[in-house]
């Protein structure tokens, strides 16, 4: 539970490279996510470490510019051939992305979610960049690295009792 409470969006990174073993742990955590139905696990991933490709990812949108400093970026994709309920594929992908972000916190890495879906322009950009087939839908990019000096995952209490309703709104 500690990772749930200390995880923050880290947008600036040191120059230290993320080890392949940690990348494998991030991907393993993402794949442990629940799907909307048993066997409905549409996730696929593109791991990007090449600085030229990372720069291209940073050009997807104004919000993606921070990717340029990342040691690694992981593009989450939904394979629509493995989606059981097409109307909820983004929920399945969100679960995988959240698991990945929590594992990054556990591994003392910084990470941030850069939204792609449902913005068609962004989805098209990634589809063209990676020459994706029509059945593969880009969901998001997660920018990852060791946090820059002075930045870290740390507890920030977001609990707000006024948002809790019992039995009725």
C-alpha positions as CSV (number, residue, x, y, z in Angstrom):
1,X,0.0,0.0,0.0
2,X,3.0,2.3,0.5
3,X,3.4,2.8,-3.2
4,X,-0.2,4.0,-3.6
5,X,0.3,6.8,-1.1
6,X,3.8,7.9,-2.2
7,X,3.4,7.8,-6.0
8,X,3.6,11.1,-7.7
9,X,3.9,12.3,-11.3
10,X,7.6,12.9,-11.8
11,X,8.3,15.0,-14.9
12,X,12.1,15.6,-14.7
13,X,14.7,12.9,-14.6
14,X,18.4,12.5,-14.0
15,X,20.7,11.2,-16.7
16,X,20.9,7.7,-15.1
17,X,19.7,5.0,-17.3
18,X,16.9,2.7,-16.2
19,X,18.2,-0.9,-15.9
20,X,16.6,-3.6,-18.2
21,X,15.7,-5.6,-15.1
22,X,13.6,-2.8,-13.8
23,X,11.9,-2.3,-17.2
24,X,11.0,-6.0,-17.1
25,X,9.5,-5.6,-13.6
26,X,7.5,-2.6,-14.8
27,X,6.1,-4.6,-17.7
28,X,5.4,-7.7,-15.5
29,X,3.4,-5.4,-13.1
30,X,1.4,-3.9,-16.0
31,X,0.5,-7.4,-17.2
32,X,-0.8,-8.4,-13.8
33,X,-3.7,-5.9,-14.1
34,X,-7.3,-7.1,-14.1
35,X,-9.2,-7.0,-17.4
36,X,-12.9,-6.5,-17.9
37,X,-13.3,-10.2,-18.5
38,X,-11.0,-13.2,-18.0
39,X,-8.8,-13.4,-21.0
40,X,-9.6,-9.8,-22.0
41,X,-6.1,-8.5,-21.5
42,X,-5.5,-6.4,-24.6
43,X,-2.3,-4.8,-23.6
44,X,0.9,-4.7,-25.6
45,X,3.9,-2.4,-25.1
46,X,6.6,-0.7,-27.1
47,X,9.6,0.0,-24.9
48,X,11.5,3.0,-26.3
49,X,15.1,3.8,-25.2
50,X,16.4,5.3,-28.4
51,X,16.8,9.0,-27.9
52,X,15.7,9.9,-31.4
53,X,12.5,8.0,-31.0
54,X,12.0,9.5,-27.5
55,X,12.3,12.9,-29.1
56,X,9.6,12.0,-31.7
57,X,7.4,10.8,-28.8
58,X,7.8,14.2,-27.1
59,X,6.5,15.9,-30.3
60,X,3.1,14.1,-30.1
61,X,1.5,17.0,-28.2
62,X,2.4,19.9,-25.9
63,X,1.9,17.7,-22.9
64,X,4.3,15.1,-24.2
65,X,7.3,17.5,-24.3
66,X,8.5,16.2,-21.0
67,X,9.2,12.8,-22.5
68,X,12.3,14.2,-24.1
69,X,14.2,13.9,-20.7
70,X,13.1,10.3,-20.0
71,X,15.6,7.4,-19.9
72,X,12.8,5.2,-21.3
73,X,9.3,5.6,-22.5
74,X,6.7,2.8,-22.7
75,X,3.9,3.1,-25.1
76,X,0.8,1.2,-24.1
77,X,-1.2,-0.3,-26.9
78,X,-4.5,-2.2,-27.0
79,X,-4.8,-5.1,-29.4
80,X,-8.5,-5.0,-30.3
81,X,-8.4,-8.7,-31.3
82,X,-8.0,-9.5,-27.6
83,X,-10.7,-7.1,-26.3
84,X,-13.9,-8.8,-25.2
85,X,-16.0,-5.7,-24.5
86,X,-14.9,-3.1,-27.1
87,X,-16.6,-0.2,-25.3
88,X,-14.3,-0.6,-22.2
89,X,-10.9,-1.2,-23.7
90,X,-9.6,2.0,-22.2
91,X,-10.6,0.8,-18.7
92,X,-8.5,-2.4,-19.2
93,X,-5.6,-0.3,-20.4
94,X,-5.9,2.1,-17.4
95,X,-5.5,-0.8,-15.0
96,X,-2.3,-1.9,-16.7
97,X,-1.0,1.7,-16.8
98,X,-1.8,2.2,-13.1
99,X,0.0,-1.1,-12.1
100,X,3.1,0.1,-14.1
101,X,3.1,3.5,-12.4
102,X,2.8,1.9,-8.9
103,X,5.7,-0.5,-9.7
104,X,7.8,2.5,-10.9
105,X,7.2,4.1,-7.5
106,X,8.2,0.8,-5.7
107,X,11.4,0.7,-7.8
108,X,12.2,4.4,-6.8
109,X,11.7,5.5,-10.4
110,X,9.9,8.6,-11.5
111,X,7.1,8.2,-14.0
112,X,4.2,10.2,-15.5
113,X,1.2,9.2,-17.7
114,X,0.9,11.1,-21.0
115,X,-2.6,10.8,-22.3
116,X,-3.1,9.7,-25.9
117,X,-6.5,8.0,-26.2
118,X,-9.2,9.0,-27.0
119,X,-7.7,12.0,-28.8
120,X,-7.6,10.8,-32.4
121,X,-4.8,13.1,-33.5
122,X,-2.5,11.7,-30.9
123,X,-3.5,8.1,-31.6
124,X,-2.9,8.7,-35.3
125,X,0.5,10.2,-34.5
126,X,1.7,7.1,-32.6
127,X,0.1,4.8,-35.2
128,X,2.1,6.4,-37.9
129,X,5.3,6.6,-35.9
130,X,5.2,2.9,-35.2
131,X,3.4,1.8,-38.3
132,X,0.7,0.1,-36.3
133,X,-2.0,-2.0,-37.9
134,X,-5.7,-1.0,-37.6
135,X,-6.4,-3.5,-34.8
136,X,-3.7,-1.9,-32.5
137,X,-4.8,1.3,-30.7
138,X,-2.4,3.5,-28.8
139,X,-3.6,4.3,-25.3
140,X,-0.8,6.3,-23.6
141,X,2.8,6.9,-23.1
142,X,4.5,6.5,-19.7
143,X,7.7,8.5,-19.4
144,X,10.2,6.9,-16.9
145,X,13.5,7.7,-15.4
146,X,15.3,8.3,-12.1
147,X,13.9,11.5,-10.6
148,X,16.0,14.6,-11.0
149,X,17.7,15.9,-7.9
150,X,15.2,17.2,-5.4
151,X,12.3,15.3,-6.9
152,X,11.0,12.1,-5.4
153,X,7.9,10.0,-4.9
154,X,6.6,11.2,-1.5
155,X,3.3,11.2,0.4
156,X,0.9,14.0,-0.4
157,X,-2.5,13.5,1.4
158,X,-5.3,13.8,-1.1
159,X,-8.0,12.5,1.2
160,X,-11.1,14.6,1.0
161,X,-14.0,13.5,3.2
162,X,-16.4,15.9,1.4
163,X,-16.3,13.7,-1.6
164,X,-17.7,10.6,0.2
165,X,-21.4,9.9,0.1
166,X,-23.2,7.1,1.8
167,X,-26.3,5.5,0.4
168,X,-27.2,8.6,-1.6
169,X,-25.7,11.7,-3.2
